[in-house]
Amino acid sequence: MNEIEQYEFDRVGYIVIENMLTQDQVASLAAAVDRLEEHAAAHVSKPPRKVSPWGAQYHASEELGYHVQGERAEGKTLIIEDFWNADPAFDVLVNHERTMDYIRALVVSRPTVNNSEIRIRYKGNASGHHGGMRPENQKYVYEFRNGRIDCMMVRMIYFIHDNDAANGAFTVLPGTHKSNLKCPYQTNPDTEPGTVSLEVRAGDAILFTEALRHGGRTNVSDRVRKTLHVGYGPYWLQSQNIATMDEAPHITESTRKRFSPEQRALFQSWADKR
C-alpha cells in the first residue's frame, strides 16, 4: 500500500484498486459464482435451516458448506456466505498476495478473514446505507495511532463484471468513518446527500473500512449484479457473517485440508487453533 493510497484511505475511508485480479481469475471466479448461484437459488428455502443471532433465516448447505438467505426475484438479493467451502475456484482469494499487502497495512494485529459473502442483486434491488462512526458501530472502529492506520474491520469487494451506476454501483459517504454524530438522513443510497457512486471494471476491487457509511444504488439495469466480499480484522474478532455472527469461522474439514498452512492461518483465531 503506497503513500498516496494510505493518505486517501485515511482521508475518505476507501480506495479503488484497478486490476486487482487477472482476467483469467475473473473468468474463473465468475463461472464459480454462476454455478453457486444456481445451487443456492434452488435450495435457499429448504432445510436444514439456521437462524442467525440477528434472527435472519438461512439455508445451511450440508452438501457445499455455505449459508444463503434471500430470493432470486426482481427487487431481491441472494447473499451466499462461507462460499469458500463450495468450490476450490475461490481459493485464489485466500492469502491473495496483493490483497494481503493492503490488509497488513490497515490491521495492526495479526489479520484473519472474518467475512465472506457473494452478493447477487437482481433488477430493482438496492443496498441501504449503513456504517459510520456512531456509538452503536464501535465494533468496527477506525483509528489512527502510533503513526499508522488501525482498523477493526476492512472489506475487499472484488468485481467480476463491469459495474456502473445503473447496475447498482457501490456507494460511499466519504469521510464518515470519522464522523461522531448519528446520520440525520434515511438509508436510501439513491438520494442521501453526499453519496458517491464508484464505477469500476471487471478485475477491479474496492477496499474500505467497515466504519465508513456505505451501500449500493438501485440496480435499474437488466444485468444481475454479482460481487465477492471478503472481510478482515484482528485475529480475535470472530465471524462477522450474519449467519455465524461472533462464532468461529465456518470452514469445513475438507476445505481446511485443501488449504495450505498459510491459508488455514487466515481462519485461525484465538478460539480456533486447529
N, C-alpha and C positions, 0 to 999 in steps of 0.2 A: 504494500500500500504506500504510494508515494506521498510526498509532502502536500501536493495540491489536493489529492483525494482525501487525506486526513483533514485538511483545513475545511474542505467543502462538507465533509461528513459532520464535522463538529458544528459548522455554521448552520446547515439546513436539516441534518438528520438522515440524509440518504445520499447515495451516488448511483449513477447509471454506469454499468461496466459493459462496454461493447465487446462483442466476440468472446465472451466467456467460454462458450462451447464451440467445438468444431462442427462443421456441417454434418460430418458422419455421426457425431454424438447426438446432434439434434434429430437426425433421421431415426436413429436407433431408439432414442427416448420417446419420440412422437409415436412410433409404432407400438412401443410398450404401453404408453398411455392409452392409445386407442383400444388395445386388447383388454386392458384392465377396465376401461370404461364399460365395455360390453358386459364383462362378467359382473361388475359392481351394479350396473343398472338392472340386471336380471335378478340380482339377489338382495337388493337393498331393503326390501320389505319382508324378507324371510327370516326365520330363526336360523341359528341362535341369535339372541338379542343381547346387547349390552347397554345399560343405562349409565351415562357418564355422571360424574359428580355434579355436573351442572344441569342434569336432567334430560340431556339430549338422548334420543333413541338411535342406536347403531345396530347394523348387521355386523356380526363378528365372524368373518370368514374362517372356517376351520380348514378349508382347502388351500387358501392362498395367504392366510395370515394377516389380512388387512381389516380395517374398520371403515364402514361407509354409512353416511346419512344423506338425506336429500331426495331428489327426484329428477329423472330425466324428462323434463317438460318445459314448455315456454314459461319464462319468468322464474325458473327454478335453478338450483345448482346441485351437483353431486360433489361431496367432499370425501375424498378417499385418504384415510390416514394409515400410517405404517405401511406404506406402499413398498418398502424395501423387501418385505417378505414375499411379494407376489411375483417378482421377475428379476433375475440376475442382471437384466439390462440396466437397472437403476444403480447398480454397484459403482458405476463410473462417478457418481456424485458423492460417494463415501470416501473421505480423505482425498478429495479432488485438490490437487496441488495448488492451483491458483486460488481456489476458494479459501483454502486454509491459510494462505498468506494474509488475506484480508481478515479472517476471523481472529487470528492470533494478534493482530494489531488492535483489535477492538475489545477482546475479552481477556482480562488480566489473568484470572485463574485458568487452570487447565481447561480448555473448552471441550464440551461434548455436545452431541446432537440431542436436542430436546423436542423437536417438532418436525413432522414430515407429512405434508399434505399435497395431494393433487386436487386442484380446484377446477371444476368443469362447469362453466357458467353458460347457460343457454340464453337464447334471444329474450330480451326483456328483463334479465336478471341484473341487479346491482348489488354491490357490497357496501353497506352503510359505514360511514366514518366511525372510527374508534381509536383509542390510544390517547396520547397526550400526557404530560407530566402532572396530572391531577393527583390528589391524595390517594384515590382508590386504585391508581395504576402504579403504585410504588414497587410492586413486584418486579417491574421491568425498568427500574430507574436508570437514567442516563447520568453519568458523572464524568468529570474531568479532574483527575487528581494525580499528584506526583508526576506532573508533566506529561500525562497521557490520557487518552480516552479509556473509559472503563464502563462497558455495557453489561447489564444483567441479561439481556436477550437481544440478539440481532437475527435478522432473517434474510436469506438469499432467495430471490424468486428467479427461476430460470425460465426463459421463454422459448417455446418450441415452434412458434409461428409468429409472424409479424403481428403487432398489437397496436392499434391506433385508438383514437377517442371513440369512434363509432363502435368498435369491437369491445368496449368496456375497459378502457385503459386504466392502469393502476393510478390512483390519485394520492397526493400527499398535501399536507399543510405545512410548508417549510418552517422550521424553527419551533414547532410546537413541542418538540422533545425537551424544550427548556421552559415551557410555559408553566405558570403556577396557579392559574385560575381555571375553573370549570368552563368548558366551551359553552357560550350562550346560544349557539345555533343548533338546529336539528342535524340529523346524521346524513342528510341527502348529499351524496357525492357529486350530483349534477348541479347543485345550487349553492352549496356552502361558500361564503366569501373567502377568497384567498386560496381556493383549491387549484392545484396544478396537476394536469394530466400528463403522464410520462409515456410518450410513444416510443416503442422500441422495435427492434428487428429480431428475427429468429436467431438464437445463439447469444443474444444479449442477456444481461442479468441486472436486477435492481437489488441493492444491499441497503437495508435501513434498520434503524433501531426500533424496537417494539414500543418504545416510549413516544414515537412520532405518531401524530394523528394521521390515519391513512384509510383507504378503502378502494373502491373500484366503480367507475362510471357505469351507467346502464349500458348493456350490450344491445345496441339497436341494429346491429348487422345480422345477416343470415349465417354468419360463421360462429360456430361454437368456440368459446374462449377456453383454452386449456393451459394451465401453468403448473409448475412444480415448485413447492415451497420447502425449504429446509431451514430450521431454526437452530441456533447455537447459544449456549450460555455457559456459565461456570459449572464444573463437574458436579457440584452438589445440588443443582437445580434439576429436578426430575422431569418426567414427560410433561410437555405443555400442549400436547394434543388434547382435544376436548374429550375424546373417548376414554383416555387414560390419564387425565389430569392429575399430576402430582404422584403418579405411580411410577414404577420402574419402566424404562423404555420397553416397548413390546417388540422384541426381536425373537423370532422362533429359533429353535435349536438348529434347524437345517440352515437358516440364514447365518447364524453365528458361526457354524462350521465352515461356511463358504467364505466368510470374510477373512482377510489377513489379520494378523495381530494388531496392526496399526488401525485397521478399520474397526475391529472389535473394541479397541480402546475408546473410540468415539461414542460408544454407548455404555461405557462403564462408569457409573457414578460411585459415590461413597457407599451406596447401598447395594451395589451390584459389582462384585469383584470376580465374577466367574471368568 
